[in-house]
Amino acid sequence: MLCRFGRSGFDLPRKCRIWTRTSLSPSSVILAMFYGTAVWDPWLIVGQIVCLQCSYYLSLGVLMMVFLGLRVPRLSLVYFFDYATLTTSTVTGWCVIASFLLTSLAGAVYMIFLVERARKCLDFSATLYIIHLFFCIMYGGWPSSIAWWVVNGTGLAVMALLAEYLCIKREQREIPMDRFHSRV
């Protein structure tokens, strides 16, 4: 059920009506669309996951170029998907770890625009990291490094919690009511 903006709305269901504080007259009714009334669209969800995954790997690549550009002769997929590169024993390993953690911060910002709902942030974050785990298994086998699990678990938590916080802040912004009044 969708509610449309308008000044009269007594023919629409009761839960679509939002009354102004000044009066409860029919001329002051403002209607808005509620978030919970959206229809389940699997193609939208798949598109959001693909966009989030691509933006995650794009950010990871840019950050790895920044941190590893002068340290390694050639940047390859090893640094993306091989669990052995996430190590705390070398400076290059710390640069890879920093790239992954900063990419989780960027992923939280991407979720504000792609997901837009706080209650979906954990689902999309977990999906992103499960797909990343699948790619890592296909590339280099099961990740047996404790550092890999700690970095990716921390990245998942940071991305989900920060994205949820930012989406809640965005949802709680006041809606400017000036644009709903007619200019006669």
Disulfide bonds with the S-S distance in Angstrom:
Cys3-Cys16 1.92
